[in-house]
Amino acid sequence: MSPPLPVVVLLGGPSAEHDVSIISGLAVAGALEHLGREVSRVLIDLNGRWWRLPGGVDAALVPADYDDPAALGADGPLTSGAVLERLAAEQPRPVVFIALHGPFGEDGAVQALLEAADVAYTGSGVAASAIGMDKALFKRLVRGLGLPVVDWREVSARRWLADPAGVVAELEAFAAGTGDPRLIVKPARLGSSVGMTIAHDPGERAGALEAAFAHDALALVERYVPHARELEVAVLGNDPGRLELYGPGEILSGHEFYDYAAKYTAGLSRTSPSAELEPRQRATILKIARDAYRAVGAEGFARLDFLVEGDSVYLSEINTIPGFTPISLFPAMAAAGGYDFAAVAGRIVDLGQERWAGRIRRRLAPGDLPR
């Protein structure tokens, strides 16, 4: 392994998960500094402008003032191109820890920018990030590979505007086939349960779809799984043959489902980094997590989410940049491998550096171009 490189933590972002990303990113930055790493922070605001924060900024300062980074002494606003050009010119060139959640940060967009700038970064590449962010695409892929997922329907905003009565009729037929009037409705390309609701009956379908369409042009409508346990698996690693898997952990939500408030309100929900499961069911869940991680080509780290109903196990989604807040389950599960919060953040940086160092590049000279 090469000597440790400086780290730039990228946080915030122009998405509905902006605030959570700030908490995750600042927690990561502080943890890496605790390890002795050289760390700087770059905040992307809700308008997509980039700001270089001064050293030592922590979560106690930023959430209240993130809409005015200049008040924190930030350098900016800057364009993404200006920041990336500066990063590419630094010696040694840093590793970017992407702590952005949701669109732009988790969907392959910022990964593509960093690839083009030839700057190392943590986590999955462009393709795996895009697949992981798109819940509909992910479900189609893993179901095609034989992995168990909850039945679903996809509804576009365009179709909803053109034929709401037809959409509602289709969803009622879908619900009737499941044997339960409740349906889970959520944006197809967002996280942190933003825009996600339970439509308990036909009268709530329209409102649930409108809530999802406030965040995305595609809504995912899933069968409701009654009395389901919500389990998660943490995965670390680049090499598909040498992955580290931890958990499953379990979430005991303080609300009807694990919505945004239940996830991020301290004390509202409870989590356990090690769920009580029979050995066979635990092995099944870990195998599905490993298979899904490999299937999308994930690298670095990810969290796989599951619903368990009795003996039935359903893969829900993959999060290629899981939450890294002080109450997030991902770092708690990794503790089973001997990692504290700082150590798992450091491991993710090392994996990003390792992945970048192992890339094979061949730059064509003009005379090498095909004629």
KEGU-849876 format. One record per residue (C-alpha): residue in three letters; x, y, z. Coordinates in pm, whole numbers, plus 32768, in hexadecimal, padded with zeros to 4 digits. Each point is the difference from the previous one (the first is absolute). Layout:
BEGIN
[r 'ala', [X, Y, Z]]
...
END
This chain:
BEGIN
[r 'met', [8000, 8000, 8000]]
[r 'ser', [807F, 815B, 7FA3]]
[r 'pro', [802C, 810B, 810E]]
[r 'pro', [7EB9, 809F, 8077]]
[r 'leu', [7F89, 8114, 7F1B]]
[r 'pro', [7F4C, 813E, 806A]]
[r 'val', [7E86, 7FE0, 8009]]
[r 'val', [7EF7, 80F1, 7F81]]
[r 'val', [7EA8, 7FB9, 8092]]
[r 'leu', [7EE9, 8065, 7F12]]
[r 'leu', [7EB9, 804A, 80B5]]
[r 'gly', [7EAD, 80A8, 7FD9]]
[r 'gly', [7F89, 7FF2, 7E9B]]
[r 'pro', [7ED1, 8083, 7F3F]]
[r 'ser', [7F0D, 7EF5, 8077]]
[r 'ala', [7EF4, 7FC5, 8106]]
[r 'glu', [8106, 7F42, 80C9]]
[r 'his', [80DE, 8135, 801F]]
[r 'asp', [7FE6, 8024, 817B]]
[r 'val', [8047, 7E90, 8045]]
[r 'ser', [812D, 8010, 7F1B]]
[r 'ile', [808E, 8123, 80C6]]
[r 'ile', [7FE6, 7F3C, 8144]]
[r 'ser', [809A, 7ECA, 7F5E]]
[r 'gly', [8118, 80C3, 7F58]]
[r 'leu', [8067, 80C8, 8131]]
[r 'ala', [7FFC, 7EC7, 80D9]]
[r 'val', [80E2, 7F52, 7F04]]
[r 'ala', [80EB, 812C, 7FE8]]
[r 'gly', [8027, 8013, 8178]]
[r 'ala', [803A, 7E89, 801A]]
[r 'leu', [810E, 8004, 7EF4]]
[r 'glu', [80AE, 8122, 80AB]]
[r 'his', [7FFB, 7F32, 813F]]
[r 'leu', [80C6, 7EFA, 7F3F]]
[r 'gly', [8102, 8106, 7FA6]]
[r 'arg', [7F94, 8025, 7E95]]
[r 'glu', [801C, 8150, 7F52]]
[r 'val', [7E95, 805F, 7FBB]]
[r 'ser', [7F4F, 811E, 7F52]]
[r 'arg', [7E8B, 8033, 7FD1]]
[r 'val', [7F44, 806B, 7EC7]]
[r 'leu', [7E91, 8059, 8023]]
[r 'ile', [7F11, 7FFC, 7ED7]]
[r 'asp', [7ED6, 80DE, 804B]]
[r 'leu', [7E98, 7FCD, 7F94]]
[r 'asn', [803D, 80D0, 7EC8]]
[r 'gly', [8122, 7F22, 7F94]]
[r 'arg', [8110, 80FC, 805A]]
[r 'trp', [8142, 7F7A, 8096]]
[r 'trp', [80A5, 8094, 8137]]
[r 'arg', [8148, 7FA5, 80AA]]
[r 'leu', [7FBC, 800A, 8175]]
[r 'pro', [810A, 806F, 80F7]]
[r 'gly', [80A4, 7EF6, 80D5]]
[r 'gly', [7F59, 7F8F, 813F]]
[r 'val', [7E97, 8047, 7F95]]
[r 'asp', [7F1E, 7F03, 80AD]]
[r 'ala', [7E93, 7F9F, 8009]]
[r 'ala', [7FB3, 80F4, 811A]]
[r 'leu', [803E, 8120, 7F0E]]
[r 'val', [7F98, 7F9B, 7EA3]]
[r 'pro', [7E98, 7F80, 8009]]
[r 'ala', [7F7D, 8150, 8078]]
[r 'asp', [80CE, 80C7, 7F07]]
[r 'tyr', [802B, 7F22, 7ED0]]
[r 'asp', [7F30, 80EC, 7F28]]
[r 'asp', [8109, 810A, 803A]]
[r 'pro', [8153, 7F52, 7FFC]]
[r 'ala', [80AB, 8152, 7FDD]]
[r 'ala', [7F9B, 8043, 816A]]
[r 'leu', [80DE, 7EDC, 8061]]
[r 'gly', [812B, 8093, 7F4C]]
[r 'ala', [7FDB, 7F17, 7ED7]]
[r 'asp', [80C3, 8039, 7EBE]]
[r 'gly', [7F05, 8028, 7EEA]]
[r 'pro', [7F11, 7FDF, 7F61]]
[r 'leu', [80C4, 7F38, 7F00]]
[r 'thr', [7FA4, 7F33, 7ED2]]
[r 'ser', [802F, 7E8A, 8005]]
[r 'gly', [8101, 8027, 7EEB]]
[r 'ala', [80D1, 80F5, 80C9]]
[r 'val', [8005, 7F1D, 8132]]
[r 'leu', [8050, 7EC8, 7F38]]
[r 'glu', [8113, 80B2, 7F40]]
[r 'arg', [8099, 806A, 814B]]
[r 'leu', [7FE9, 7E9E, 808C]]
[r 'ala', [80A1, 7F6E, 7EC8]]
[r 'ala', [8121, 80F7, 8021]]
[r 'glu', [804A, 7FB2, 816E]]
[r 'gln', [8132, 7F32, 8055]]
[r 'pro', [7FCE, 7F02, 8084]]
[r 'arg', [7EAC, 7FE3, 7F5F]]
[r 'pro', [7EF4, 7FBE, 810B]]
[r 'val', [7EF7, 7EF5, 8024]]
[r 'val', [7E9F, 808C, 8000]]
[r 'phe', [7F1B, 7F66, 8105]]
[r 'ile', [7EA7, 8024, 7F64]]
[r 'ala', [7F0F, 8037, 8120]]
[r 'leu', [7EE8, 807B, 7F1D]]
[r 'his', [7EB0, 7F4E, 8017]]
[r 'gly', [7EF7, 7FF8, 7EF3]]
[r 'pro', [8003, 808A, 7E9B]]
[r 'phe', [8148, 8092, 7F7E]]
[r 'gly', [80CB, 7F62, 8118]]
[r 'glu', [7F8B, 7E99, 8002]]
[r 'asp', [7F8A, 7FCA, 7E9D]]
[r 'gly', [8147, 8005, 7F40]]
[r 'ala', [7FFE, 8173, 7FA6]]
[r 'val', [8113, 807A, 80E8]]
[r 'gln', [80BC, 7EBB, 7FC9]]
[r 'ala', [800A, 804F, 7E8C]]
[r 'leu', [8086, 815E, 8047]]
[r 'leu', [8115, 7F71, 80DA]]
[r 'glu', [8053, 7EF8, 7EFC]]
[r 'ala', [8020, 810E, 7EF6]]
[r 'ala', [80E4, 80C9, 80E6]]
[r 'asp', [80D2, 7EC9, 8049]]
[r 'val', [7FC9, 8025, 8177]]
[r 'ala', [7FE1, 7ED3, 80E8]]
[r 'tyr', [7EBE, 7FD8, 80C6]]
[r 'thr', [7F5A, 7F13, 80F3]]
[r 'gly', [7EED, 7F05, 7FBB]]
[r 'ser', [7F69, 7F7C, 7EC2]]
[r 'gly', [803E, 8078, 7E9F]]
[r 'val', [7F11, 80A1, 7F0B]]
[r 'ala', [7F3C, 7ECE, 7F8F]]
[r 'ala', [7FD1, 7F5D, 8154]]
[r 'ser', [7F9D, 814E, 809B]]
[r 'ala', [7EFC, 8040, 7EF2]]
[r 'ile', [7F69, 7EA6, 8025]]
[r 'gly', [7FFA, 8015, 8179]]
[r 'met', [7F55, 8154, 8002]]
[r 'asp', [7EEE, 7F92, 7F12]]
[r 'lys', [7F28, 7F17, 80D1]]
[r 'ala', [7F32, 7F8E, 7ED5]]
[r 'leu', [8132, 7FAA, 7F31]]
[r 'phe', [80A1, 7F52, 8129]]
[r 'lys', [7ECA, 7F2C, 8041]]
[r 'arg', [7FE8, 7F9C, 7E92]]
[r 'leu', [816D, 7F98, 7FFF]]
[r 'val', [8002, 7F33, 813E]]
[r 'arg', [7EB1, 7F5B, 7FB8]]
[r 'gly', [808C, 7F99, 7EAE]]
[r 'leu', [811B, 7F56, 80BC]]
[r 'gly', [7F0B, 7F44, 80DA]]
[r 'leu', [8025, 80CB, 813F]]
[r 'pro', [7EBE, 8030, 80C8]]
[r 'val', [7F5E, 815A, 7FF6]]
[r 'val', [7EA8, 8083, 805F]]
[r 'asp', [7F0D, 801D, 7EDB]]
[r 'trp', [7FE0, 8162, 7F79]]
[r 'arg', [7F74, 80E2, 7EF3]]
[r 'glu', [809D, 8134, 7F62]]
[r 'val', [7F39, 813D, 7FBE]]
[r 'ser', [808B, 8128, 7F3E]]
[r 'ala', [7F90, 8162, 8049]]
[r 'arg', [7FA9, 802B, 7E90]]
[r 'arg', [7F18, 7ED6, 8007]]
[r 'trp', [7F63, 8073, 8145]]
[r 'leu', [7FB1, 8156, 7F6C]]
[r 'ala', [7F73, 7F64, 7EC2]]
[r 'asp', [7F28, 7EF0, 809C]]
[r 'pro', [7FDE, 8010, 817D]]
[r 'ala', [7EC5, 7F2B, 7FFF]]
[r 'gly', [80B0, 7EF0, 7F3A]]
[r 'val', [812B, 8004, 80EC]]
[r 'val', [7F22, 7FE6, 8134]]
[r 'ala', [7F3E, 7EDF, 7F63]]
[r 'glu', [8146, 7F49, 7FB6]]
[r 'leu', [807B, 8034, 8163]]
[r 'glu', [7EB7, 7F82, 8090]]
[r 'ala', [8020, 7EC3, 7F32]]
[r 'phe', [8168, 7FDF, 8079]]
[r 'ala', [7F99, 802F, 816D]]
[r 'ala', [7EE4, 7F06, 7FDA]]
[r 'gly', [80F7, 7F00, 7F7F]]
[r 'thr', [80DD, 802D, 8133]]
[r 'gly', [7EE2, 7FCA, 80F2]]
[r 'asp', [804A, 8143, 80BE]]
[r 'pro', [7F74, 815A, 7FAA]]
[r 'arg', [813D, 80AD, 8076]]
[r 'leu', [810E, 8062, 7F07]]
[r 'ile', [8156, 809E, 8033]]
[r 'val', [8038, 812A, 7F18]]
[r 'lys', [8152, 80AB, 7FDA]]
[r 'pro', [80DA, 80BD, 7F08]]
[r 'ala', [80C9, 7F0F, 7F2C]]
[r 'arg', [8145, 80C5, 801E]]
[r 'leu', [8024, 808C, 815E]]
[r 'gly', [8063, 7F85, 8159]]
[r 'ser', [7FCF, 8043, 8173]]
[r 'ser', [7E8E, 7FA7, 7FD0]]
[r 'val', [7FC2, 8160, 7F79]]
[r 'gly', [7EB1, 800D, 7F4A]]
[r 'met', [7FA6, 7EA0, 8073]]
[r 'thr', [7EA5, 7FB8, 808B]]
[r 'ile', [7F10, 7EE4, 8045]]
[r 'ala', [7EC0, 801C, 7F34]]
[r 'his', [7F14, 7F43, 80E7]]
[r 'asp', [7ED4, 7FFC, 7F17]]
[r 'pro', [7F8C, 807D, 7EAB]]
[r 'gly', [7FBB, 815A, 808B]]
[r 'glu', [8172, 8030, 8053]]
[r 'arg', [8095, 7F90, 7EB5]]
[r 'ala', [7FF9, 8154, 7F54]]
[r 'gly', [809C, 80B9, 8125]]
[r 'ala', [8112, 7EFC, 8022]]
[r 'leu', [8056, 8018, 7E8F]]
[r 'glu', [8005, 817C, 800B]]
[r 'ala', [80EF, 7FF0, 812B]]
[r 'ala', [80EA, 7F1F, 7F3A]]
[r 'phe', [7FE7, 80D5, 7EC5]]
[r 'ala', [806D, 8130, 80C8]]
[r 'his', [815A, 7F60, 7FFD]]
[r 'asp', [8010, 7F2A, 7EC6]]
[r 'ala', [7F52, 7FC9, 7EB3]]
[r 'leu', [7FE2, 7E8B, 804B]]
[r 'ala', [7F4F, 7F63, 812A]]
[r 'leu', [802D, 7EA1, 8080]]
[r 'val', [7EC9, 7F58, 8090]]
[r 'glu', [8048, 7EC7, 80CB]]
[r 'arg', [7F31, 7EF7, 80A8]]
[r 'tyr', [7FE4, 803F, 8175]]
[r 'val', [80AA, 7EF4, 80CF]]
[r 'pro', [7F46, 7FE9, 814C]]
[r 'his', [80C3, 7FCC, 8141]]
[r 'ala', [8147, 800A, 7F40]]
[r 'arg', [8149, 801C, 80B7]]
[r 'glu', [80EB, 8104, 7F6B]]
[r 'leu', [8163, 7F7B, 7FEB]]
[r 'glu', [8142, 808E, 7F70]]
[r 'val', [8152, 7F71, 7F9A]]
[r 'ala', [8146, 80C5, 7FEA]]
[r 'val', [80F9, 7FA2, 7EEF]]
[r 'leu', [8169, 8073, 7FDA]]
[r 'gly', [80EB, 7FA6, 7EE7]]
[r 'asn', [806E, 8028, 7E97]]
[r 'asp', [8053, 7E98, 7FA6]]
[r 'pro', [7EBD, 7F35, 7FC9]]
[r 'gly', [80B1, 7ECF, 808C]]
[r 'arg', [8070, 80A9, 8143]]
[r 'leu', [7EDD, 80C9, 8084]]
[r 'glu', [7FC7, 804D, 816E]]
[r 'leu', [7E93, 7FDC, 8068]]
[r 'tyr', [7F75, 806F, 8150]]
[r 'gly', [7EA8, 7FDA, 8098]]
[r 'pro', [7EE8, 7FD8, 7FBE]]
[r 'gly', [7FA4, 811C, 80E6]]
[r 'glu', [7E97, 804F, 8051]]
[r 'ile', [7F31, 813D, 800A]]
[r 'leu', [7EDF, 8023, 80F3]]
[r 'ser', [7F4E, 8130, 7F76]]
[r 'gly', [7F51, 80FC, 80DE]]
[r 'his', [7F04, 8045, 7EEA]]
[r 'glu', [7F1E, 7F28, 7F2A]]
[r 'phe', [8128, 7FD3, 7F17]]
[r 'tyr', [8169, 8078, 8002]]
[r 'asp', [7FBD, 815A, 7F74]]
[r 'tyr', [80E7, 8131, 8001]]
[r 'ala', [7FA4, 806B, 8161]]
[r 'ala', [8020, 7E9C, 8086]]
[r 'lys', [815A, 7FE7, 7F66]]
[r 'tyr', [8095, 8147, 8076]]
[r 'thr', [7F4A, 8067, 813D]]
[r 'ala', [80DA, 7F93, 8122]]
[r 'gly', [7F4E, 7F0E, 80E7]]
[r 'leu', [7ECE, 7FCD, 7F23]]
[r 'ser', [806E, 7EB0, 7F71]]
[r 'arg', [80E1, 7EEE, 8082]]
[r 'thr', [8106, 7F3C, 7F42]]
[r 'ser', [80CA, 7ECA, 8047]]
[r 'pro', [8143, 7FB4, 7F44]]
[r 'ser', [7FB9, 7E8C, 8023]]
[r 'ala', [7E9F, 7F7F, 7FC3]]
[r 'glu', [7F87, 7EC0, 80A2]]
[r 'leu', [7FDE, 7F07, 7EE3]]
[r 'glu', [801D, 7E8E, 7FC9]]
[r 'pro', [8153, 7FA8, 7F69]]
[r 'arg', [7F67, 7F8A, 7EB9]]
[r 'gln', [7F3B, 8141, 7FCD]]
[r 'arg', [812F, 80D4, 805A]]
[r 'ala', [80D0, 7F44, 7F01]]
[r 'thr', [7EF1, 8032, 7EF8]]
[r 'ile', [7FF4, 8177, 803A]]
[r 'leu', [817B, 8022, 7FF1]]
[r 'lys', [800D, 7F35, 7EBE]]
[r 'ile', [7EF7, 80DB, 7F5C]]
[r 'ala', [80BB, 8139, 8070]]
[r 'arg', [8145, 7F7B, 7F6E]]
[r 'asp', [7F57, 7F9D, 7EB9]]
[r 'ala', [7F57, 8152, 7FD7]]
[r 'tyr', [8140, 80C2, 804E]]
[r 'arg', [80B9, 7F36, 7EF9]]
[r 'ala', [7EE2, 8019, 7F05]]
[r 'val', [8003, 817B, 7FEC]]
[r 'gly', [817D, 8010, 800A]]
[r 'ala', [8009, 80BE, 814B]]
[r 'glu', [8152, 8059, 8094]]
[r 'gly', [8080, 8092, 8144]]
[r 'phe', [7ECD, 7FE6, 80DA]]
[r 'ala', [7E87, 7FE7, 7FF9]]
[r 'arg', [7ED4, 7FAB, 80D6]]
[r 'leu', [7EFF, 7F00, 7F90]]
[r 'asp', [7E9F, 801E, 808F]]
[r 'phe', [7F0E, 7EE1, 8036]]
[r 'leu', [7E9C, 7FB8, 806B]]
[r 'val', [7FC7, 7EB7, 80B7]]
[r 'glu', [7EA3, 7F72, 802C]]
[r 'gly', [800E, 7EB6, 80BE]]
[r 'asp', [80D6, 7F1A, 7F2D]]
[r 'ser', [7FEB, 80E3, 7ECE]]
[r 'val', [8126, 80E6, 7FB1]]
[r 'tyr', [7FE3, 8122, 7F0A]]
[r 'leu', [811D, 80D8, 7F83]]
[r 'ser', [7F88, 8167, 800E]]
[r 'glu', [811C, 80D8, 7F79]]
[r 'ile', [8173, 804B, 7FFD]]
[r 'asn', [808E, 8147, 8084]]
[r 'thr', [8155, 8041, 7F67]]
[r 'ile', [8036, 8129, 80EB]]
[r 'pro', [7F50, 7FA3, 8144]]
[r 'gly', [7FCC, 80F8, 8117]]
[r 'phe', [812E, 8049, 80D8]]
[r 'thr', [7F59, 80C7, 8112]]
[r 'pro', [804D, 7FB0, 816D]]
[r 'ile', [7EBB, 7F35, 8011]]
[r 'ser', [8027, 7F4A, 7EB1]]
[r 'leu', [7FFD, 7E85, 8008]]
[r 'phe', [810D, 7FC9, 7EF6]]
[r 'pro', [812D, 8062, 80D9]]
[r 'ala', [7F63, 7F51, 812C]]
[r 'met', [7FEC, 7EB7, 7F42]]
[r 'ala', [8169, 8024, 7F8A]]
[r 'ala', [8069, 8006, 816D]]
[r 'ala', [7FD8, 7E85, 7FF8]]
[r 'gly', [8137, 7FFC, 7F24]]
[r 'gly', [80C7, 80C8, 80FD]]
[r 'tyr', [7FBC, 8153, 7F5F]]
[r 'asp', [7F9D, 812A, 80D0]]
[r 'phe', [7F5F, 812A, 7F4D]]
[r 'ala', [814F, 809A, 7FA2]]
[r 'ala', [8099, 7EB7, 7F95]]
[r 'val', [7EE6, 7FA9, 7F11]]
[r 'ala', [8016, 815C, 7F65]]
[r 'gly', [8176, 7FCD, 7FD7]]
[r 'arg', [7FCB, 7EA8, 7F68]]
[r 'ile', [7F13, 8095, 7EFD]]
[r 'val', [8107, 8103, 7F9F]]
[r 'asp', [8108, 7EF0, 7FE4]]
[r 'leu', [7F19, 7F35, 7F20]]
[r 'gly', [7FCA, 8131, 7F22]]
[r 'gln', [8176, 8039, 7FE6]]
[r 'glu', [803A, 7E8E, 7FBD]]
[r 'arg', [7EF7, 7FF7, 7EF1]]
[r 'trp', [8092, 812F, 7F52]]
[r 'ala', [8166, 7F80, 8012]]
[r 'gly', [7F90, 7EBA, 7F61]]
[r 'arg', [7F59, 80A0, 7ED6]]
[r 'ile', [809D, 7FA7, 7EB2]]
[r 'arg', [801B, 812C, 7F1B]]
[r 'arg', [8083, 800D, 7EA1]]
[r 'arg', [8013, 815B, 7F6B]]
[r 'leu', [8009, 7FFB, 7E87]]
[r 'ala', [8104, 80D3, 7F52]]
[r 'pro', [7F8E, 80A2, 7EB9]]
[r 'gly', [80BE, 7EFB, 7F39]]
[r 'asp', [7F46, 7EE9, 80B7]]
[r 'leu', [7EA7, 8075, 7F93]]
[r 'pro', [7F50, 7F14, 7F0E]]
[r 'arg', [7FF4, 8078, 7E9D]]
END
